[in-house]
C-alpha cells in the first residue's frame, strides 16, 4: 500500500499550522515517518510552495519522499501527474480534502482518504504503538520478577550469594 499525501491539506487539520509553515512541515514529516514505519507502507507527500533548503524536491526524509508544486502551479496538479503516471493504482491511496482533486483521483481508479480521516489514522497508529510499548514494559517487569524469584530459589538451595551471581544489574533486587 502506498499513500500520496496532499501535505498542506493534512497540515491544515491542526490549528495554527500557518503561523510557522516550515515547522508544520517538519512536524508532519515526522508523523508521516512514524505512520509509515508502524503500518509498513510507503508514503510520499506533496507540498504547495517552494522547496525548503534542507528538503529539496524529490528528497527523502526518514523514508518519506518529498515533492513540491511546480513553479506557478499547485500541489493538486503535481498529485494528478503522479496519479496519471502510477502503474499500480489499486494499491495507491491519495490523501486530500480537495473535492475536485478527490473526484479526479477516483475517476482514475485510485482510493481517496480524507485528510481528517488520515490524521485519525496516524493518531491511531501512534496509540497502537503506545499500547504495544506499555505491554512490552509489563512483560519485561514480569520477566524480571520471575527471574529474581527462580534465581533466588536455585541459588539459596545451593547456599550461594544471589547478588554476586546474577548476569545483569537489572535483575538484582
NUDO-734110 format. One line per 3 residues: number of its first residue (from 0); their letters; for each residue x, y, z of C-alpha. Coordinates in steps of 0.05 Angstrom, whole numbers, plus 5000, padded with zeros to 4 digits. Each point is the difference from the previous one (the first is absolute). Example, Ala and Ser with C-alpha at 12.3 -4.5 7.8 and 13.67 -1.06 7.14 Angstrom:
# residues 2
0) as) 5246:4910:5156 ~ 5027:5069:4987
//
This chain:
# residues 173
0) xxx) 5000:5000:5000 ~ 5025:5069:4982 ~ 4975:5068:5023
3) xxx) 5007:5065:4960 ~ 4985:5056:5049 ~ 4977:5071:4985
6) xxx) 5045:5029:5055 ~ 4966:5067:5008 ~ 4932:4967:5008
9) xxx) 5025:4956:5056 ~ 5037:5057:5034 ~ 4937:5041:4997
12) xxx) 4967:4950:5047 ~ 5042:5032:5056 ~ 4981:5068:5029
15) xxx) 5053:5053:4988 ~ 5041:4961:4950 ~ 5006:5060:4954
18) xxx) 5038:5041:5052 ~ 5064:4961:4989 ~ 4994:4959:4935
21) xxx) 5071:4972:5001 ~ 4990:4974:5070 ~ 4931:4972:4982
24) xxx) 5032:4964:4940 ~ 5054:4969:5043 ~ 4950:4978:5052
27) xxx) 4957:4968:4946 ~ 5061:4965:4970 ~ 5016:4970:5068
30) xxx) 4928:4977:5009 ~ 4999:4970:4929 ~ 5066:4964:5014
33) xxx) 4972:4969:5063 ~ 4936:4981:4964 ~ 5037:4968:4942
36) xxx) 5045:4960:5046 ~ 4943:4975:5044 ~ 4955:4982:4942
39) xxx) 5056:4976:4955 ~ 4977:5043:4942 ~ 5034:5048:4953
42) xxx) 4982:5074:5004 ~ 5013:5058:4954 ~ 4978:5071:5016
45) xxx) 4988:5060:4955 ~ 5002:5070:5028 ~ 4978:5066:4970
48) xxx) 5054:5053:4996 ~ 5074:5000:4989 ~ 5045:4944:5026
51) xxx) 5038:5011:5065 ~ 5076:5003:4998 ~ 5008:4936:5040
54) xxx) 4946:4961:4965 ~ 5004:5011:4924 ~ 4949:4972:4951
57) xxx) 5007:4925:4993 ~ 5040:4992:5064 ~ 4986:4948:5054
60) xxx) 4992:5013:5074 ~ 4996:4938:5046 ~ 4971:4960:4942
63) xxx) 4950:5053:4979 ~ 5007:5027:4929 ~ 4990:5075:4995
66) xxx) 4974:5038:4940 ~ 4977:5071:4989 ~ 4953:5035:4951
69) xxx) 5032:5019:4935 ~ 5016:5074:4993 ~ 4936:5038:4984
72) xxx) 4957:4939:5017 ~ 4971:4966:5061 ~ 5008:4934:5037
75) xxx) 4934:4974:4971 ~ 5028:5003:4929 ~ 5063:4964:5022
78) xxx) 4959:4946:5034 ~ 4959:4991:4936 ~ 5065:4990:4961
81) xxx) 5022:4946:5049 ~ 4933:4965:4997 ~ 5001:5000:4924
84) xxx) 5070:4970:5000 ~ 4984:4948:5053 ~ 5006:4929:4974
87) xxx) 4963:4967:5058 ~ 4941:5044:5017 ~ 4963:4947:5039
90) xxx) 5051:5004:5057 ~ 5006:5075:5000 ~ 4962:5045:5047
93) xxx) 4998:5076:4992 ~ 4989:5040:5063 ~ 4965:5066:4987
96) xxx) 4941:5043:5021 ~ 4996:5035:4933 ~ 4934:4978:4968
99) xxx) 5021:5011:4927 ~ 5065:4962:5010 ~ 4964:4944:5036
102) xxx) 4949:4993:4943 ~ 5056:4999:4948 ~ 5040:4948:5039
105) xxx) 4939:4955:5008 ~ 4986:5003:4925 ~ 5072:4975:4991
108) xxx) 4984:4939:5043 ~ 5038:5023:5062 ~ 4971:4998:5070
111) xxx) 4994:5066:5037 ~ 5009:5011:5075 ~ 4976:5065:5028
114) xxx) 5053:5040:5038 ~ 4962:4999:5066 ~ 4992:4925:4995
117) xxx) 5073:4991:4984 ~ 5019:5044:5060 ~ 4959:4952:5043
120) xxx) 5034:4940:4968 ~ 5068:5030:5018 ~ 4976:5012:5072
123) xxx) 4972:4929:5005 ~ 5067:4972:4975 ~ 5034:5040:5056
126) xxx) 4950:4974:5051 ~ 5013:4928:4977 ~ 5074:5012:5008
129) xxx) 4991:5029:5070 ~ 4958:4940:5020 ~ 5052:4952:4973
132) xxx) 5054:5037:5038 ~ 4961:4996:5065 ~ 4987:4925:4990
135) xxx) 5075:4990:4986 ~ 5018:5037:5065 ~ 4951:4956:5039
138) xxx) 5029:4937:4971 ~ 5071:5022:5016 ~ 4981:5017:5072
141) xxx) 4965:4933:5007 ~ 5059:4963:4971 ~ 5049:5036:5047
144) xxx) 4956:4982:5059 ~ 4998:4925:4983 ~ 5074:4998:4984
147) xxx) 5015:5030:5068 ~ 4954:4949:5032 ~ 5028:4939:4964
150) xxx) 5073:5022:5005 ~ 4991:5013:5075 ~ 4969:4931:5010
153) xxx) 5054:4964:4961 ~ 5058:5037:5033 ~ 4971:4996:5070
156) xxx) 4994:4924:4993 ~ 5074:4998:4981 ~ 5020:5047:5056
159) xxx) 5027:5052:4950 ~ 4995:5076:5003 ~ 4949:5021:4949
162) xxx) 5024:5072:4991 ~ 5071:4979:4980 ~ 4975:4951:4948
165) xxx) 4946:5037:4962 ~ 5017:5012:4926 ~ 4978:5072:4998
168) xxx) 4985:5056:5049 ~ 4928:5009:4978 ~ 4983:4932:5028
171) xx) 5024:5016:5070 ~ 4954:5022:5057
//
